[in-house]
Amino acid sequence: MEYAHVALGLALLPVVFGVMNLVGMPVPRGTPKPGTRVSILIPARNEAANIGLCLEAALASTGCDIEVVVMDDGSTDATAAIVQAYASRDPRLRLVLAPALPPGWTGKVHACACLAAAATGTHLLFIDADVRLAPHAAAAMAARGTAMVSGVPRQIIRGLGEALTVPFINFLLICYLPFGGRATTRHPALAAACGQLILVERGAYEGTGGHAAIRGVLHDGIALARRFREAGHDTEVVDGSRLAACRMYGGLPDAWGGFIKNAREGMATPIGLPVWTVLLAGAHLWPWALLPSTEAALTLLITFALRAAVTWRTREPWWTVPLHPLTVAVALAIQWTALVRSALGYPAGWKGRAYPATKAA
C-alpha cells in the first residue's frame, strides 16, 4: 500500500538519528584538573519530601572539591529547616533565601541566577531537588572540559501515568534531534539540555549572561544551551543515566502539568506542531490503522525495536516499551493542549506561580 510505504519512510528517519546518537552519546568518566571546585546548586520550593535524599547524594560526591548551596524559594513547608539541619553537620552546605521574584522573571530561572551569584566554584552544577547524584557525577561532568554539559538522569518510573509521559523525553532527544545535542555542532537550533542536570564553566556562564539572559523562560535547559552556542561555546548532552537518578512526577496529573509548562517553549508552536504531528503520528500511530499490510507490520517492528534500544541505553523500565504508541499519543495530546491553551490566553505556571511563557532569547 502507498500509505504504508509513507509510514515506513517516516519510521526510518528516527532510526537513522537514533542509531547515530545511541552510538555517539558519550559516557562521562575521569577526574577534572587540579583546582576544580564544583558548586552544586539546588533551587528548592516546597521540596521537603525530596531535599534530604538530594543533599545526602550531593554531599557524597567524590573526585573533586565541592560545595552545595540550596536556595529556598519561598517554601511554605519544612524545606528550609531540613536544609539547615544538614548544614549544621556539614560545613560544605549552605542555605540561602531567594529574594522577591522581580517582574519578568520565572521562578526557577531567578533562583538559579541567585544561586550562581552565591557560588564560589569554578564550575556550577544545577540540579533539581528530586535528582540523586551518583558520587562521581560532579567530577566526571567537570572533567569533560566543555563549557556546558547536560544529561537526562535515569528516570525512575513507578506508575502508569509516568510511563505514558516521561520516556518521551529520551526518545525525542535521541531519535529526532540530529547529533542528539552533542558538541559535534554549535548550531543553536540543534542545542539541547535537561534542566534537571546542567554543569557549566563559570567563565563561560558569566560571559553569556547566565540565567539573566533567559529570565522569562520556563524551559531553562534548552534556552541556556542555545544561549551558550550563540556565544560560540560548545554544549554537550552526555549519558545522564550513569550520573544521576530522578523521579520527575508522581502520576499523570503532575506529569501532564509539567510537560504542558515546557511545551509552550518547545514543540507546541502553530508552525512546528503540525509538522511534529505528521512525523510522530505517521511513524508510530498511523501504521496501526494500516494493518495487516506487511509494510505496516514492519514499520511497527522497527519503531518498537528503536524504543527498546533507547530504553536499554537510558536504563528505563522495560515494561514501558509496549506502551510506546500510547506514549506518543499522550505526548501529542499534551502538545496540542498546550498550544490551544496558549492561543486562548491561559497563563503558564508551576509551583503555585503563574506567568506568561516567553520565548528564549
TORDRENKOL-340847 format. One record per residue (C-alpha): y, z, x; residue in one letter; residue number from 0. Coordinates in Angstrom, 2 decimals. Each point is the difference from the previous one (the first is absolute). Layout:
BEGIN
Y,Z,X,A,NUM;
...
END
This chain:
BEGIN
0.00,0.00,0.00,M,0;
3.51,-0.82,1.22,E,1;
1.33,3.41,-1.00,Y,2;
-2.78,1.72,1.91,A,3;
0.93,-1.93,3.13,H,4;
3.58,1.24,-0.33,V,5;
-1.21,3.60,-0.29,A,6;
-2.19,-0.48,3.05,L,7;
2.94,-1.34,1.97,G,8;
2.14,2.98,-1.01,L,9;
-2.78,2.34,1.14,A,10;
-0.26,-1.59,3.44,L,11;
3.64,0.73,0.89,L,12;
-0.45,3.81,0.18,P,13;
-3.28,-0.52,1.84,V,14;
1.83,-1.76,2.84,V,15;
2.69,2.68,0.25,F,16;
-2.52,2.78,-0.56,G,17;
-2.32,-1.02,2.81,V,18;
2.92,-0.41,2.41,M,19;
1.46,3.38,-0.89,N,20;
-3.28,1.90,-0.07,L,21;
-0.78,-1.26,3.49,V,22;
3.53,0.32,1.36,G,23;
1.04,3.39,-1.37,M,24;
0.23,2.34,3.01,P,25;
-1.53,3.47,0.20,V,26;
2.48,2.32,1.80,P,27;
-1.40,1.87,3.00,R,28;
1.23,1.67,3.15,G,29;
2.76,2.38,0.96,T,30;
3.70,-0.75,0.39,P,31;
1.99,0.09,3.24,K,32;
1.10,3.37,1.40,P,33;
3.07,1.47,-1.64,G,34;
-0.88,-1.28,-3.46,T,35;
0.80,2.44,-2.77,R,36;
-0.94,-0.87,-3.57,V,37;
1.95,1.58,-2.83,S,38;
-2.25,0.10,-3.07,I,39;
2.41,-0.17,-2.93,L,40;
-1.04,0.94,-3.54,I,41;
2.26,-0.37,-3.05,P,42;
-1.25,2.38,-2.67,A,43;
1.04,0.40,-3.62,R,44;
-2.21,2.30,-2.09,N,45;
-2.98,-0.40,2.34,E,46;
-1.43,3.53,-0.15,A,47;
-3.46,-1.39,-0.74,A,48;
0.05,-2.26,3.05,N,49;
2.23,1.36,2.72,I,50;
-2.33,2.64,1.46,G,51;
-2.81,-2.41,0.90,L,52;
2.54,-2.55,1.17,C,53;
1.53,2.50,2.44,L,54;
-3.37,1.17,1.30,E,55;
-0.97,-3.56,0.84,A,56;
3.37,-0.84,1.59,A,57;
0.03,3.15,2.13,L,58;
-3.50,-0.83,1.26,A,59;
1.32,-3.17,1.67,S,60;
-1.10,-0.57,3.60,T,61;
0.83,-2.39,2.84,G,62;
3.80,0.44,0.08,C,63;
2.77,2.50,-0.57,D,64;
0.88,0.37,-3.68,I,65;
2.29,1.76,-2.38,E,66;
-0.35,0.11,-3.79,V,67;
3.06,0.01,-2.23,V,68;
-0.24,0.36,-3.78,V,69;
2.93,-0.70,-2.26,M,70;
-0.13,1.83,-3.30,D,71;
1.72,-2.40,-2.37,D,72;
1.00,2.16,-2.91,G,73;
-3.46,1.35,-0.80,S,74;
-0.38,2.37,-2.94,T,75;
-3.46,1.19,1.01,D,76;
-1.27,1.94,3.04,A,77;
0.31,-2.86,2.49,T,78;
2.69,1.66,2.13,A,79;
-1.74,3.38,0.04,A,80;
-3.27,-1.56,1.15,I,81;
1.72,-1.85,2.82,V,82;
1.85,3.12,1.07,Q,83;
-3.26,1.92,0.18,A,84;
-1.51,-2.63,2.31,Y,85;
3.19,-0.15,2.08,A,86;
-0.11,3.74,0.61,S,87;
-3.34,-0.53,1.76,R,88;
0.77,-3.20,1.91,D,89;
3.34,-0.63,1.75,P,90;
-0.64,-3.77,0.01,R,91;
0.70,-0.07,-3.75,L,92;
3.44,0.10,-1.60,R,93;
1.16,-0.04,-3.61,L,94;
3.32,-1.63,-0.87,V,95;
1.61,-0.29,-3.39,L,96;
1.21,-3.33,-1.35,A,97;
3.70,-0.27,-0.79,P,98;
1.08,-1.29,-3.39,A,99;
-1.06,-3.58,-0.66,L,100;
3.03,-2.27,0.60,P,101;
0.80,-2.84,-2.41,P,102;
-1.81,-3.22,0.78,G,103;
-2.97,1.65,1.73,W,104;
-3.56,0.45,-1.20,T,105;
-1.61,3.37,0.56,G,106;
-2.72,-0.66,2.56,K,107;
2.16,-2.38,2.05,V,108;
2.76,2.62,0.18,H,109;
-2.47,2.71,1.01,A,110;
-1.43,-2.22,2.74,C,111;
3.48,-0.74,1.36,A,112;
0.78,3.72,0.12,C,113;
-3.34,0.74,1.66,L,114;
0.69,-2.59,2.68,A,115;
3.36,1.62,0.71,A,116;
-1.70,3.39,0.38,A,117;
-2.80,-1.26,2.24,A,118;
-0.09,0.34,3.79,T,119;
-2.85,-2.40,0.84,G,120;
-0.07,-3.31,1.82,T,121;
-2.07,-1.30,-2.92,H,122;
0.29,0.77,-3.71,L,123;
-3.15,0.10,-2.12,L,124;
0.80,0.01,-3.72,F,125;
-2.85,1.10,-2.26,I,126;
-0.33,1.02,-3.63,D,127;
-1.04,3.51,-0.92,A,128;
-3.35,-1.22,-1.33,D,129;
-0.94,-1.56,3.36,V,130;
-2.49,1.71,2.30,R,131;
0.44,-1.19,3.58,L,132;
-2.93,-0.36,2.38,A,133;
0.51,2.02,3.20,P,134;
0.50,-3.12,2.15,H,135;
2.25,-1.87,-2.45,A,136;
3.46,0.88,1.33,A,137;
-0.96,-0.69,3.61,A,138;
-1.89,-3.21,-0.76,A,139;
2.83,-1.47,-2.06,M,140;
2.60,0.84,2.66,A,141;
-2.25,-1.52,2.67,A,142;
0.30,-3.44,-1.66,R,143;
3.43,-0.42,1.60,G,144;
1.29,-1.80,-3.10,T,145;
3.36,0.73,-1.64,A,146;
-1.66,0.65,-3.36,M,147;
-3.67,0.71,-0.71,V,148;
-1.43,0.56,-3.46,S,149;
-3.37,0.10,-1.70,G,150;
-1.57,0.70,-3.36,V,151;
-1.82,3.34,0.19,P,152;
-3.59,0.18,-1.20,R,153;
0.43,0.29,-3.75,Q,154;
-1.89,2.86,-1.62,I,155;
-1.04,-1.24,-3.45,I,156;
-1.78,2.34,-2.41,R,157;
0.69,-1.30,-3.48,G,158;
-0.06,-3.23,-1.97,L,159;
3.77,-0.20,-0.34,G,160;
0.45,0.09,3.77,E,161;
-2.84,-2.47,0.53,A,162;
1.72,-2.52,-2.27,L,163;
3.29,0.15,1.89,T,164;
-0.02,1.37,3.55,V,165;
-2.42,-2.51,1.64,P,166;
2.39,-2.82,-0.82,F,167;
2.31,1.18,2.81,I,168;
-2.36,-0.90,2.82,N,169;
-1.36,-3.06,-1.79,F,170;
3.47,-1.51,-0.43,L,171;
1.09,0.84,3.54,L,172;
-3.11,-1.34,1.70,I,173;
-0.79,-3.00,-2.18,C,174;
3.38,-1.35,-1.08,Y,175;
2.44,0.71,2.84,L,176;
-0.14,-2.43,2.92,P,177;
-0.55,1.99,3.22,F,178;
-0.40,3.18,-2.07,G,179;
3.25,1.51,1.21,G,180;
-1.07,-0.19,3.65,R,181;
2.41,-0.59,2.88,A,182;
-1.19,-3.61,0.29,T,183;
3.32,-0.99,-1.58,T,184;
3.41,1.59,-0.47,R,185;
0.77,-1.89,-3.21,H,186;
1.54,2.54,-2.42,P,187;
-1.68,-1.57,-3.05,A,188;
-3.41,0.72,1.55,L,189;
0.80,3.63,0.81,A,190;
-2.07,2.78,-1.51,A,191;
-0.36,3.74,0.26,A,192;
-1.44,2.90,-1.94,C,193;
2.53,2.72,-0.72,G,194;
-2.73,2.63,0.21,Q,195;
-0.34,-0.46,3.77,L,196;
2.78,-1.49,2.15,I,197;
0.79,0.68,3.66,L,198;
3.19,-1.36,1.59,V,199;
1.51,0.17,3.45,E,200;
3.14,2.03,-0.31,R,201;
2.27,-2.44,1.87,G,202;
-1.10,-2.95,-2.12,A,203;
0.32,2.05,-3.18,Y,204;
3.56,1.05,0.77,E,205;
0.92,-3.51,1.11,G,206;
-1.02,-1.47,-3.35,T,207;
1.89,2.60,-2.02,G,208;
-3.20,1.77,-1.01,G,209;
-0.47,1.09,-3.58,H,210;
3.76,-0.13,-0.59,A,211;
-0.27,-3.79,0.13,A,212;
-2.44,-0.01,-2.94,I,213;
1.50,2.92,-1.91,R,214;
-0.40,-1.47,-3.49,G,215;
-3.65,-1.09,0.11,V,216;
-3.12,1.63,-1.37,L,217;
-2.58,-2.02,1.97,H,218;
1.18,1.37,3.34,D,219;
-2.88,-1.19,2.20,G,220;
0.47,-3.73,-0.50,I,221;
3.79,0.25,0.03,A,222;
0.02,1.87,3.30,L,223;
-2.45,-2.45,1.59,A,224;
2.16,-2.95,-1.03,R,225;
3.07,1.73,1.38,R,226;
-1.71,0.50,3.37,F,227;
-1.05,-3.65,0.19,R,228;
3.45,-1.21,-0.96,E,229;
1.27,1.99,2.99,A,230;
-2.50,-1.74,2.30,G,231;
-2.58,2.78,0.29,H,232;
-3.78,-0.23,-0.29,D,233;
-1.66,1.72,-2.94,T,234;
-3.74,0.37,-0.30,E,235;
-2.51,0.99,-2.63,V,236;
-3.10,1.60,1.51,V,237;
-3.26,1.33,-1.39,D,238;
1.26,3.19,-1.61,G,239;
-3.38,1.08,-1.36,S,240;
-0.78,1.54,3.41,R,241;
3.37,1.72,0.25,L,242;
0.41,1.87,-3.26,A,243;
-1.33,0.60,-3.49,A,244;
1.92,0.22,-3.26,C,245;
-0.65,0.51,-3.67,R,246;
2.98,-1.78,-1.50,M,247;
-0.46,0.74,-3.69,Y,248;
-2.04,2.25,-2.23,G,249;
-0.72,-2.54,-2.71,G,250;
1.15,-3.15,-1.78,L,251;
3.25,1.36,-1.49,P,252;
1.26,1.14,3.42,D,253;
-1.16,-3.21,1.66,A,254;
1.59,-2.16,-2.71,W,255;
3.36,1.71,0.43,G,256;
-0.14,-0.12,3.77,G,257;
-0.87,-3.66,0.24,F,258;
2.58,-0.98,-2.62,I,259;
2.63,1.73,2.16,K,260;
-0.84,-2.18,2.99,N,261;
-0.68,-3.18,-1.96,A,262;
3.66,-0.58,-0.78,R,263;
0.69,-0.58,3.69,E,264;
-3.18,-1.90,0.70,G,265;
-1.94,-2.51,-2.10,M,266;
1.74,0.62,-3.34,A,267;
2.75,-2.62,0.23,T,268;
0.67,-2.78,-2.52,P,269;
-0.83,-2.72,2.54,I,270;
-2.67,1.70,2.04,G,271;
-2.17,1.62,-2.66,L,272;
-1.05,-3.23,-1.79,P,273;
-1.14,-1.35,3.37,V,274;
-1.90,3.18,0.78,W,275;
-1.59,-0.12,-3.44,T,276;
-1.35,-3.50,0.64,V,277;
-1.31,0.97,3.44,L,278;
-1.66,3.23,-1.07,L,279;
-1.17,-0.76,-3.51,A,280;
-1.09,-3.49,0.97,G,281;
-2.27,1.24,2.77,A,282;
-1.25,3.33,-1.34,H,283;
0.16,-0.16,-3.82,L,284;
-0.08,-3.62,-1.14,W,285;
-3.49,-0.74,1.43,P,286;
-1.53,2.41,-2.52,W,287;
1.13,-2.32,-2.79,A,288;
-1.54,-2.99,1.79,L,289;
-3.53,1.38,0.29,L,290;
-2.76,-1.09,0.14,P,291;
1.23,-2.85,2.22,S,292;
-1.25,0.06,3.57,T,293;
3.52,-0.17,1.41,E,294;
1.11,2.99,-2.05,A,295;
-3.01,2.04,1.08,A,296;
0.69,-0.90,3.64,L,297;
3.65,0.99,-0.39,T,298;
-0.94,3.42,-1.37,L,299;
-2.53,0.50,2.80,L,300;
2.70,-0.77,2.56,I,301;
2.56,2.34,-1.55,T,302;
-2.44,2.90,-0.23,F,303;
-1.14,-0.58,3.59,A,304;
3.60,0.03,1.15,L,305;
0.76,3.18,-1.90,R,306;
-3.13,1.62,1.46,A,307;
1.14,-0.92,3.53,A,308;
3.42,1.54,-0.59,V,309;
-1.59,3.12,-1.50,T,310;
-2.27,0.37,3.03,W,311;
2.83,-0.41,2.51,R,312;
2.37,2.38,-1.79,T,313;
-2.74,2.57,-0.71,R,314;
0.63,0.12,-3.73,E,315;
-2.82,0.98,-2.39,P,316;
-2.63,-2.67,-0.55,W,317;
-0.24,0.73,-3.71,W,318;
3.48,-1.49,-0.47,T,319;
-1.14,-3.52,1.01,V,320;
-1.59,-0.96,-3.38,P,321;
3.29,0.95,-1.65,L,322;
1.87,-2.66,1.95,H,323;
0.86,-2.35,-2.91,P,324;
1.35,2.94,-2.01,L,325;
2.00,1.13,3.02,T,326;
1.69,-3.41,0.19,V,327;
0.64,0.01,-3.76,A,328;
1.54,3.48,0.10,V,329;
2.14,-0.97,3.00,A,330;
1.41,-2.99,-1.88,L,331;
0.57,2.13,-3.11,A,332;
2.00,2.48,2.09,I,333;
2.09,-2.76,1.56,Q,334;
0.79,-1.66,-3.34,W,335;
0.83,3.38,-1.56,T,336;
2.38,0.73,2.87,A,337;
1.67,-3.39,-0.38,L,338;
0.48,0.41,-3.75,V,339;
1.33,3.54,0.42,R,340;
2.46,-1.22,2.62,S,341;
1.17,-2.85,-2.25,A,342;
0.56,2.48,-2.82,L,343;
2.08,2.23,2.24,G,344;
-2.36,2.96,0.32,Y,345;
0.86,2.10,3.07,P,346;
-2.49,0.50,2.78,A,347;
-0.95,3.54,0.86,G,348;
-2.32,2.36,1.83,W,349;
-0.39,3.73,0.50,K,350;
2.37,0.81,-2.85,G,351;
2.79,-2.29,1.18,R,352;
1.17,-3.23,-1.63,A,353;
2.06,-2.74,1.58,Y,354;
0.19,-3.78,-0.08,P,355;
-2.23,-1.56,2.64,A,356;
1.77,-2.36,2.35,T,357;
-1.21,-2.63,2.37,K,358;
-0.43,0.74,3.66,A,359;
2.82,-1.08,2.24,A,360;
END
